[in-house]
Amino acid sequence: MKTVLRDAFRVTTSRRPTQDQLSVLIDLYEEQLNYFQTHETATNEFLSIGDSEPDASLDANRVAAMTVVVGTLLNFDLCLVKR
């Protein structure tokens, strides 16, 4: 999971995360995964947002947790672009 989180950070910010930043991402992912694992209805509602159906071959809880992490990264100051 560290590799996926590290890659997500790199793709969104164009640099590698510091160890502290990676730790924050890991903590957020684990917190969200725990939440979605204990709230099945919330997971299904969260993944029903949008036009496409979730991939049934993937673990819904992990997809939901990673979606929250990536959404958080996209709101990170380093990802904002001045126009």
Phi, psi and omega in degrees: 000327180302321181296317180296315180294319178297316179294320179298318178297314182297318181294323183276337183243350182068024174206166179280148178285152170288168179298321178297317179295319178296320178298320178297317179296318179297314179300316179297314180300311182296321178296314180291321178299315178300317179299309183293328177293333181259358180226075185301319180298318179297321178299310182297319179294317180298315183282351178275353178289135178108178185270335184258151178283145175294149178290115183293343180279350180259151177291116184301322181295319179292320178297314180297315180297316180292326177298319177296316181297313181295321176299321177295316178299319182293342176264000180290138183308324181292345181266348181285141183245131175280137178239000000 
